[in-house]
C-alpha cells in the first residue's frame, strides 16, 4: 500500500517503464542509482538490462519486499537526500555513473540540486510532476521560465521527453507527470563554489520578474542605478529588459558583473 507521507504513487505500465529505461541509455554494467524503487517496477527493467544497480528506498516495508524479490540487489534503506550517492555506488574517482527514479514530488527540487552536484552522473532521468517538467524546459519570456529553469540550465541540458497520465499510477495522483532527462554540461556555466550565490541572485531577480532590469538588479544587490547600468552594458544585456526575458547565459553574465561591481555574495 502506498503511503501518503512518502508521496508514493507507483507506476506499473510496462511500456512506460521501458521508455523510462530507454531514456537513461546506460550500457550494461554501468553503475546506476535508482531513487525510490517502490514495489520494483522500474527496478526489474533496469536489472534485466544488466545494469549494476543500487537502489535507495525509505519505506522499510517496501525495502523488505525488494530484498525478498532480489536478494542480489544492492539496496540501501534510507533517505536519498541524506545518502552519500558516490559512496553507496562504490564509485572510483572519475568513474561514470547514471541516476534514475520515480521521485517523490515533494522533494523534487532538492533531488535535482543534489544530482547536479559533483561528481555528476552521465545522465539523470526523473519522473516528475508535469508542472515541474514544464518549468525546467521553459524558454525565456514564457510564464514557466524562472529561477529553477535557470539554475538547472546553468549545469545541464534539459529535455522534457514525454508525459505520463495520472491513470498509469496506483494510487492515481491528482496531477499529471512527465519524464525529464538532464545531461550535465562538461563545463557548467556556474562554478560549483558559486551555485548557492547564483541561486540567491536568480531567486531574487525572478521575485521582481516584471520590473525592468535596473530596478530588479538594484532590489537584489543594493547597487547604485548607474553601477547597474554599467554592469548591463559591460555584458551586453539591455537594461530595459525584464529578468524573465534574459536567457541563462545572460543571467550568468549579469551575476558575474554584479559580483565584480561589489555585490557581496554571502
N, C-alpha and C positions, 0 to 999 in steps of 0.2 A: 504494500500500500504506500502511495506517495505521501510525503509529509510536507505540510504547508510551510512549516518553519524553515525547511531547507529549500523552498522554492522548487519542488520537484514536479516535473512534467516529463513523462517518459515517452520517447519516440520508438515506435515499433515497425513502421513501414519499411520493409526490406529494400525497396527501390530507393527510397530517400537515404537510408543508411549507406547504401552502396555509393550513391552520388557524393555523400559527405566524405567517405573514404577516398574516392577518386580525386576529390579536390585537394586532399593533402599531398597526393602524388609522391609518397615516400617509398623508396626502394625496399625490397625485402632485406631484413637485417638491420634496418635503421632504428636507432634508439628513439622511442616515441613516448610522450607523456599524454595520457588521457585524463582529463578532469571530469569528475562526476560520471562514472560509468553506469551508475544506477543498476538496473537489472541485467545489463550487459549486452544490449542490442548492438551498439556500435563496437563494443569490445570484441564480440565474436567475429565481426567483419575484419577488424584490424588484425586479429590473430590469424585468421585464415589467409591473410596476405603476407604472413611471415615477418611481421614487424617485431622488434624487440620491445615489447610493450610494458610500460609501468603505468598503473592506474592508481589514482588517488580518490578515495571515497570517504565522505564524512559520516554517512549513515552506517552505524555498526551492524544493523541487521542486513542491509544490502551487502556490506563488505563480507559478512559471513557466508551469504549465498554465493557471492562471486568466488570465494575461496573453495567452497564445496564444488562448484562447477568447473573451475580451472585451478587445480592445486599448484600448477606450474606458473601461474600468473604472478608477476611481481606487483603486489598490491600493498599500498600504503593507506592505512586508516587514519584519516585526519583532515585538517583544513588546508585546502590548496593554497590559500593566501599566506599561511604560516609556514608551509613546507619549503625547504631548500630544494628547488627543482633539479639543478645540476647534480647535487649530491644524491638525490633519490634515483636519478638515472645512472649514476656512476660515470659521469662524463669525464673524459680526459680533456686536457687543455686543447681548445680549437676543434674538438670533435663535433661533427654536425648532429643536430637532433631536431625533432619535429614535435609540434604541440597541437592537440585537438580536444574538442569537448562540446557537449551539450551543457553549457554552463548555466548556473543559477542567474536569473535575470537581475536579482537584487545586488549582485556583486560583479556585474559585467565590466564596469569601468576599471575597478582595481585589478581584475584579471587581465584586461588588455594592457594596462600600465605595466604589470609585472612581466607579461610576455615580451614587452619591448625593452626590458632592462637587460644588460649583458649578464651572461653570454646569451645572445639572442638565437632563437631557433631558425632553421632554414625557412620554415613556413608555419603559419598558425591558421587553423581552421576552427572557427567557433560558430555554434548555432546560437543566435541571439534574438532579442526582440526586434521585430521589423522596424520599429521607430529608431532604434539604435543603429541598425544597419543603414538606414537612410541618412542618418546624421553623419556616420562615418564616411560614406561615399558622396556626400553633398558637394556641390560646386559652389564657388564663391558667388555671392549675391542671392543665393537661394535661402528660403526660410530655415531650412535644416542646417545650414552651414554655421559652425560655431567653434568654440574652443576645443571641444572633443575632436572635431574634424581636423583641425589644425595640429593639435598635439600629436595625433596618430600619424598624420601625413608627413610630419617632420621626421618620423622614424621608419615609416613603412609605406609600401604601395598597398592601397586598399582596393579590394574588389568585393562588390556585392554580387554573389553568384546566383542564388535563386531563393524564392520564397518557399516557406513550408506552412501549409494550412493548419489551423488550430485542431482540425479533426484528425490529424496524423498523430496526436499525442493522447496519452492517458495519464491522468485526467486531462480533459480538454482545457487549455489555458484560455483566458479572456482576451488575449492579444494574438496577432499574427507573428510569425517568426521568419527568420531568413538566415542563410548561411553566408558568412563572410570569410574572406581569405586575406591574411596580412602577410606580406613578404618584406621582411626587414631590409632596409636600404644598406648597401655596402658602406656608404658614408652618410650617416644621418645628418639632417640639416642642423640639428642642435646637439651639441656635445652632451654626454651623459651628465657632466657636472652642472650643466645649465638647465636641465629638464625641469626642475622644481620652479626655478625663477621664470622660465618661459611659460610654464603653466599659469603662474600668478599673473603674468603680463597679459596673456591672451584671455584669461577669465575676466580680468578687469576690462579689457577692451570690448569684449562682447557683452559685458554688462552695460556698455554705453554704445551698443552697435548702431543706434540710429543717429548718433552725434557725428558731426564732421570730425575728421581725424585729429585736427589740432586740439579741439576741446576734449576728445576722448583720451588722447595721449596725456594732456595736462591733468585730467582727472586721475589717471592711473599712476603717473610718475611724479606729479607735482612740479615738473619743469616749466620754465617760462615759455610763453607762447612763441617768442622769437627763436628760442633754442629748439623748440619742437619743429618749427618751420624749417630750420636749418637741417635738422635730422632728416626730415622728409625729403628735402632737396638733395641731400647727400646720398640717399639710397634710391633716388628717382621714383619716389612714390608721391602721387598727387595728394597734397594736404587737404584738398576739398572732398576727397573720397570719404566714405564711411567704412569702419572696420570690416563690416560684412562683405564689402566688395573687394577686399585685398586677398590675394592668394597666399598659401602658406609660405612660399619663399619670400614674398614681400613682407610678411609679418615677422619672419626671422630677421630680415634685414633691419626692420624698424627696432626690433628688440635689441640687436647689437648696437644700433645707433644710439638709443637712449641710454644703454649701459655706458657707452663711450662718453656720452654727454654728462654723466654723473649720477644716473639713477642708481640708487643702492638696491641691489638685487635681493639682499637678505630681508 
